[in-house]
Amino acid sequence: MGQSCCPAKLNDISPVVAQCKDYDTIYCVGRGGFGKVYKIYHRGLRKFCALKVMRKSKVIRKNGVTTVMNERQLLEVLNHA
């Protein structure tokens, strides 16, 4: 099976691992209630990925913390290959 673009779990990621300079933003795929999703290219892995950018204040204001955490747990176990 293929390797996920970002295989590390959120708690395992250090600030040194994921840096903006490692990615090229291709375009905005869509917008949602909490933020935007971008198609990006990971230079080191030479793979396209999706990056969801959310405003913490918006998630909290819209009572979306549980929704975001459930989505995170689901995405951790999926193989996007």
C-alpha positions as CSV (number, residue, x, y, z in Angstrom):
1,M,0.0,0.0,0.0
2,G,1.1,3.6,-0.6
3,Q,2.5,5.9,2.0
4,S,0.3,8.7,3.4
5,C,1.4,12.2,2.7
6,C,1.6,13.0,6.4
7,P,1.9,9.8,8.3
8,A,2.8,11.2,11.7
9,K,0.0,11.7,14.2
10,L,-0.6,15.2,15.4
11,N,1.0,14.7,18.8
12,D,4.2,13.3,17.1
13,I,4.8,16.3,14.9
14,S,7.5,18.7,16.1
15,P,7.7,22.3,14.7
16,V,10.9,21.2,12.8
17,V,9.0,18.5,10.9
18,A,6.3,20.5,9.2
19,Q,7.4,23.9,7.9
20,C,5.7,26.1,5.3
21,K,8.9,26.1,3.2
22,D,8.4,22.4,2.6
23,Y,5.1,22.9,0.7
24,D,3.9,24.7,-2.4
25,T,0.2,25.9,-2.3
26,I,-1.4,24.9,-5.6
27,Y,-5.0,26.3,-5.1
28,C,-7.9,26.5,-2.7
29,V,-10.0,23.4,-3.1
30,G,-13.0,24.6,-1.0
31,R,-14.3,26.5,2.0
32,G,-16.2,25.2,4.9
33,G,-17.7,26.4,8.2
34,F,-14.3,26.5,10.0
35,G,-11.8,27.4,7.2
36,K,-10.4,26.5,3.8
37,V,-8.9,23.4,2.2
38,Y,-5.9,23.8,-0.1
39,K,-4.2,21.4,-2.5
40,I,-0.5,21.5,-1.7
41,Y,2.6,19.9,-3.0
42,H,5.1,18.4,-0.4
43,R,8.5,19.0,-1.9
44,G,10.4,16.5,0.2
45,L,7.9,13.6,-0.4
46,R,7.1,14.7,-4.0
47,K,3.4,14.2,-3.4
48,F,0.3,16.3,-3.6
49,C,-1.7,16.6,-0.3
50,A,-4.6,18.5,1.1
51,L,-4.2,21.0,3.9
52,K,-7.1,22.2,6.0
53,V,-6.6,25.6,7.6
54,M,-9.0,26.5,10.4
55,R,-9.3,29.4,12.7
56,K,-9.3,28.1,16.3
57,S,-11.6,31.0,17.4
58,K,-14.1,30.1,14.7
59,V,-14.1,26.4,15.7
60,I,-14.7,27.3,19.4
61,R,-17.3,29.9,18.6
62,K,-19.3,27.5,16.4
63,N,-19.0,24.7,19.0
64,G,-17.1,22.6,16.6
65,V,-14.3,21.2,18.8
66,T,-15.9,17.7,18.9
67,T,-16.5,17.7,15.2
68,V,-12.9,18.6,14.4
69,M,-11.5,16.0,16.9
70,N,-13.7,13.3,15.4
71,E,-12.5,14.2,11.9
72,R,-8.9,14.1,13.0
73,Q,-9.3,10.7,14.5
74,L,-10.9,9.4,11.4
75,L,-8.2,10.8,9.1
76,E,-5.5,9.2,11.3
77,V,-6.6,5.7,10.4
78,L,-7.4,6.2,6.7
79,N,-4.9,5.3,4.1
80,H,-5.1,7.9,1.3
81,A,-2.9,6.0,-1.1
